[in-house]
Amino acid sequence: MMRTTILLFSLIITLSSLSAQKNFTHQDTLRGSITPERSWWDLIHYDLSVEVIPSKKALKGKNIIQYKALEEGKVMQIDLQAPMQITKVTQGKSKLKVKRDGNAHFVYLKKPSKKGAVKSITVHYEGIPTESTRPPWDGGLTWAKDNNDNDLIVTTCQGDGASIWWPCKDHMYDEVDSMRMHFTVPEHLVAVGNGRHIGTKSNKNGTKTYSWKTVNPINNYGVNINVGDYVHFGEVYKGENGSLDCSYYVLRDNLQKAKAHFKQVPGMLAAFEHWFGPYPFYEDSYKLVEVPYPGMEHQSSVTYGNGYKNGYGGRDVSGTGWGYNFDFIMIHETGHEWFANNITYKDVADMWVHEGFTAYSENLYLDYHYGKEASAEYVIGTRKNIRNDRPIIGPYNVNKRGSGDMYYKGSNILHTLRTLIDDDEKWRSILRGLNKKYYHATVTTQQIEEYISEQSGMDLKTIFDQYLRSTELPYFDGKLKGKQLKYRWKDCNDDFNMPYRIFIDGKAQMLYPTTEWQTFLLENEDAVIVRDFGFYVKFNVQ
Ligand SMILES: [Zn+2]
């Protein structure tokens, strides 16, 4: 009966994911796959100029896209989402033909770019961009005001993609090696972008242009503009790679609050460098920038809107109390500098690589400052947020993410692996090793899974398959009869074989359950058997 129910259940899931698959459109494929018009050229540099016009809620600008031809090619796909419009594309002195297909624009070069050639095109654009109704979950521009009625204008675009506000190659597999940004805004406001501030120019028409640059690769959704009545302070953090410049851009009225609250930053960087290795963008500095939404992992420009308070909007996501010991947004969004900005998914289907590891970084912060027990309580506490509704890994090539369980099921997968590997120095070397091996790289989940398997010396394939690609939560099913403990895994894939630890009269015992019944012989008939909560499983021994 149970089996039938499970079969039916999985059938329903398969059917619903199939029907979801059918709903993907030609536009989803253009946006989410490496099309032939994308694959022949490699991004080298963006030089993005944008004028922000608050009176019209409009943007106008251009992006000089420098690329290298990997193969000879003539047609380039450039993405820009309606209602923004590309007004002109040029290469040298030539104006190029552009054919629009929804949000994809196919640019026809006059002459093919030869293999190995480094060239650039300039894409001019303008329009009234989509406004975000729920930043940062929903992409676009936010035209807000601060308490003194000054404009506070910011962008968010994770998921929807950077092409919601500027023209680019809007697929995560390819990153520019470096980028420059020039933001023109009314002269009484300050524009903050990614990386370092390299200059400000006053213009004759009552505007100023703020220029910023990153010398490291940057993903599209990490690029942001923040415009407001900002004031600035900073400090130098002595980290693993030397001096790290930390800059804070906050609204004028919040300067004192920010100076007190951002004292958490050095301790946070120490915790993350300990567990993940050096901050990945020393050259571009570290920044926190105040915004009118909770926050986002914009690279070397982490945006912050958590009200200068610990917790997350005043809550502790773990329900254990430990979450009140740190500012969730500061810690979580900065954790992404390692997992999202340093190591970046190629396809959003693998987004757990960003969110699972970063949700996990929250408990590593606690581990560093409050010890292992605190960190375990926190991550185990977050299990109440897991729904097991859909697989964590989404469908590929259509710009579609998997279940929101990528956050706290993701972090609990990692906590389970730490518990299983049972060697914290090895575990730390794996986390640091990932950031070294995939330094400034775009990756697939397979690369991450294989690296952890190799480095741990364990074949973790069935574990990753179970937790990332299935919604069933494995059940340790034990039966006690006299001195015999019979046990097996159930509610799982047939090949699921994760080793599992129990405590028998207080003594740790590793078992190697499969879906077949096995027997362990106890020393005493009335032994007390206790689970190890470090493993995210269901448990019953009767
Ligand atoms: Zn996140």
Boltz pocket constraint, residues with backbone or C-beta under 6 A from the ligand:
constraints:
  - pocket:
      binder: B
      contacts: [[A, 332], [A, 336], [A, 354], [A, 355], [A, 358]]
      max_distance: 6.0
